[in-house]
Amino acid sequence: MVGGRIIPTERPEGPVWLLKPTMDDGKEGLPAVMTAGEITTYTGIQFDPLHPDPEKIRIEDIAHALSFLCRGNGHVKTFYSVGQHCMAAAQEAEARGDSRRVILGALLHDATECYLSDVPHPYKVNMPRYRELEESLLQAVFARFLGGPLTPEETAELKQIDRALMFSDLHHLMDHPENREQEGTLVLPVDYQVRPFAEVEQEYLAWYRRYSC
């Protein structure tokens, strides 16, 4: 499939769109039903991020989307993807000798952004409903790939890594002053090299396969 057109229609349960995909040969395929609360993911799943079904969450969708999403809502000196950030978190957890669950949790900690997108911090702190939905979706991701939520201790370790990486990003990608107290807690330096999307996607999947066994 290379494209498609949206056909609006009405049903008793509310507005519905029929996505008629266009195939490589230019012919239209059979329409796929998509309700108002759903998005169509990279792999073609009809997914409702507000009522997440863990069985519909695909690591391929996460790896692909996060490789295209930029950190800091794009307000950076050079492109650095959320996928790269998540791998940096997993690498840091591995270097610290953390458990398989923490490493995999680090890889997945921003997976919600592939379905909900991110919201800048000043807005997010004033959007309690968004935070509730984001947390519900994150727990669905953890249920799908970790079998359940992280423990409080695992969550605290992951949050510390994420915070240290945030200060590293601010310093290297946005020219903020170095925060040695935070950034200095990192065991590994962060690689901010601009990388091809497909390369990041494949490496993300490799990290998942390494620690999901």
Secondary structure per residue as TSV (DSSP state, phi and psi in degrees):
chain	resnum	aa	ss	phi	psi
A	1	M	-	360.0	137.2
A	2	V	-	-122.3	-5.5
A	3	G	E	179.7	-158.8
A	4	G	E	167.7	176.5
A	5	R	E	-133.8	147.0
A	6	I	E	-93.5	130.0
A	7	I	E	-114.1	108.4
A	8	P	E	-72.2	144.9
A	9	T	E	-151.9	174.0
A	10	E	E	-123.4	144.6
A	11	R	E	-139.0	160.6
A	12	P	T	-56.3	-34.4
A	13	E	T	-79.6	-0.6
A	14	G	E	128.8	-178.4
A	15	P	E	-64.9	142.4
A	16	V	E	-135.8	145.8
A	17	W	E	-116.3	139.6
A	18	L	E	-103.0	119.3
A	19	L	E	-91.4	111.4
A	20	K	E	-97.1	102.9
A	21	P	E	-70.1	145.5
A	22	T	E	-101.7	124.8
A	23	M	-	-86.4	173.7
A	24	D	T	-57.6	-29.9
A	25	D	T	-87.3	5.7
A	26	G	S	89.6	-8.0
A	27	K	-	-84.1	149.6
A	28	E	B	-85.4	135.7
A	29	G	-	-86.3	-174.4
A	30	L	-	-70.5	142.4
A	31	P	-	-69.5	143.5
A	32	A	E	-107.2	130.1
A	33	V	E	-75.5	131.9
A	34	M	E	-134.3	115.8
A	35	T	E	-80.6	170.7
A	36	A	T	-62.3	-26.3
A	37	G	T	-92.3	5.9
A	38	E	-	-113.1	156.0
A	39	I	E	-118.4	158.7
A	40	T	E	-101.0	122.0
A	41	T	-	-84.6	173.3
A	42	Y	T	-54.2	-38.7
A	43	T	T	-86.3	2.1
A	44	G	-	92.9	9.6
A	45	I	-	-76.8	137.2
A	46	Q	E	-87.8	110.2
A	47	F	E	-124.7	132.2
A	48	D	-	-102.1	101.7
A	49	P	T	-69.3	-15.8
A	50	L	T	-87.0	-17.5
A	51	H	S	-134.5	68.2
A	52	P	-	-67.6	131.6
A	53	D	-	-101.3	112.0
A	54	P	G	-53.8	-31.0
A	55	E	G	-69.6	-16.8
A	56	K	G	-95.9	-1.4
A	57	I	-	-83.7	123.8
A	58	R	-	-116.1	132.3
A	59	I	H	-63.7	-29.3
A	60	E	H	-64.3	-38.5
A	61	D	H	-65.5	-42.6
A	62	I	H	-64.2	-49.8
A	63	A	H	-60.7	-42.0
A	64	H	H	-67.7	-51.7
A	65	A	H	-64.9	-43.2
A	66	L	H	-66.9	-25.4
A	67	S	H	-71.2	-20.5
A	68	F	H	-96.5	-17.2
A	69	L	-	-87.8	134.2
A	70	C	B	-93.6	142.8
A	71	R	G	-66.5	154.9
A	72	G	G	64.6	25.3
A	73	N	G	54.6	28.1
A	74	G	G	86.5	-2.5
A	75	H	-	-86.9	61.0
A	76	V	S	-133.1	161.7
A	77	K	S	-70.0	-30.2
A	78	T	S	-150.1	157.1
A	79	F	-	-66.3	132.4
A	80	Y	-	-145.7	115.8
A	81	S	B	-83.1	159.2
A	82	V	H	-62.8	-33.7
A	83	G	H	-61.2	-42.9
A	84	Q	H	-63.8	-41.0
A	85	H	H	-60.7	-43.7
A	86	C	H	-65.5	-37.9
A	87	M	H	-68.4	-36.0
A	88	A	H	-61.8	-38.6
A	89	A	H	-65.6	-42.2
A	90	A	H	-65.1	-41.1
A	91	Q	H	-62.8	-41.4
A	92	E	H	-64.6	-43.3
A	93	A	H	-62.5	-40.3
A	94	E	H	-63.7	-44.4
A	95	A	H	-64.3	-28.4
A	96	R	T	-81.2	-6.2
A	97	G	T	78.3	23.7
A	98	D	-	-70.0	165.3
A	99	S	-	-68.7	165.7
A	100	R	H	-58.1	-39.4
A	101	R	H	-64.4	-41.0
A	102	V	H	-68.0	-41.2
A	103	I	H	-61.7	-46.2
A	104	L	H	-68.4	-37.2
A	105	G	H	-62.3	-38.0
A	106	A	H	-64.1	-41.9
A	107	L	H	-62.2	-32.0
A	108	L	H	-101.5	0.0
A	109	H	T	-65.2	-22.8
A	110	D	T	-111.2	20.6
A	111	A	T	-61.8	-25.7
A	112	T	T	-60.6	-26.6
A	113	E	H	-65.9	-21.1
A	114	C	H	-75.9	-13.8
A	115	Y	H	-112.1	-37.9
A	116	L	H	-106.0	-14.1
A	117	S	-	64.8	169.7
A	118	D	-	-100.8	160.3
A	119	V	-	-124.8	130.8
A	120	P	-	-54.4	144.9
A	121	H	H	-51.4	-44.8
A	122	P	H	-59.2	-30.5
A	123	Y	H	-80.3	-43.3
A	124	K	H	-60.0	-39.2
A	125	V	T	-65.8	-18.4
A	126	N	T	-105.4	16.3
A	127	M	-	-127.4	73.6
A	128	P	H	-58.9	-35.9
A	129	R	H	-67.1	-39.5
A	130	Y	H	-61.4	-43.8
A	131	R	H	-63.3	-37.1
A	132	E	H	-62.9	-46.1
A	133	L	H	-65.8	-40.1
A	134	E	H	-62.5	-44.0
A	135	E	H	-66.3	-39.5
A	136	S	H	-61.3	-42.5
A	137	L	H	-68.0	-40.4
A	138	L	H	-62.1	-40.3
A	139	Q	H	-67.3	-31.9
A	140	A	H	-66.7	-38.8
A	141	V	H	-62.4	-46.3
A	142	F	H	-65.1	-37.3
A	143	A	H	-62.6	-39.0
A	144	R	H	-69.1	-41.6
A	145	F	H	-111.0	-18.6
A	146	L	T	-113.7	-9.8
A	147	G	S	83.2	1.6
A	148	G	S	159.9	179.6
A	149	P	-	-71.7	160.5
A	150	L	-	-72.1	152.6
A	151	T	-	-73.0	164.0
A	152	P	H	-55.7	-38.0
A	153	E	H	-67.9	-41.9
A	154	E	H	-64.9	-40.4
A	155	T	H	-63.6	-41.8
A	156	A	H	-62.9	-41.0
A	157	E	H	-64.1	-43.9
A	158	L	H	-64.6	-41.8
A	159	K	H	-64.8	-36.0
A	160	Q	H	-66.6	-41.6
A	161	I	H	-62.8	-46.1
A	162	D	H	-62.9	-39.3
A	163	R	H	-67.5	-43.3
A	164	A	H	-61.9	-39.8
A	165	L	H	-67.4	-33.9
A	166	M	H	-61.8	-44.4
A	167	F	H	-67.7	-33.3
A	168	S	H	-63.9	-43.5
A	169	D	H	-61.6	-44.1
A	170	L	H	-59.8	-39.0
A	171	H	H	-71.9	-48.3
A	172	H	H	-88.2	-26.8
A	173	L	H	-105.4	-17.2
A	174	M	H	-129.9	5.5
A	175	D	-	62.6	26.8
A	176	H	-	-72.0	154.9
A	177	P	-	-59.5	148.1
A	178	E	-	-65.5	133.9
A	179	N	-	-105.5	87.0
A	180	R	H	-64.1	-30.6
A	181	E	H	-60.7	-40.4
A	182	Q	H	-87.8	-54.4
A	183	E	H	-63.3	-30.1
A	184	G	T	-68.0	-11.6
A	185	T	T	-79.9	-10.2
A	186	L	-	-74.4	133.9
A	187	V	S	-76.4	-37.6
A	188	L	S	-111.2	146.3
A	189	P	-	-72.4	152.4
A	190	V	-	-94.7	134.1
A	191	D	-	-88.8	111.6
A	192	Y	-	-101.0	19.4
A	193	Q	-	-63.4	136.9
A	194	V	-	-71.2	126.9
A	195	R	-	-126.1	152.4
A	196	P	-	-60.5	143.1
A	197	F	H	-54.7	-48.3
A	198	A	H	-63.2	-34.7
A	199	E	H	-65.9	-43.3
A	200	V	H	-63.7	-43.9
A	201	E	H	-58.0	-46.8
A	202	Q	H	-68.7	-37.5
A	203	E	H	-68.1	-37.4
A	204	Y	H	-59.1	-46.2
A	205	L	H	-63.5	-35.8
A	206	A	H	-65.2	-40.6
A	207	W	H	-62.4	-42.4
A	208	Y	H	-61.5	-47.3
A	209	R	H	-63.3	-33.7
A	210	R	H	-65.0	-37.0
A	211	Y	H	-111.9	2.6
A	212	S	-	-92.8	-5.4
A	213	C	-	-74.9	360.0
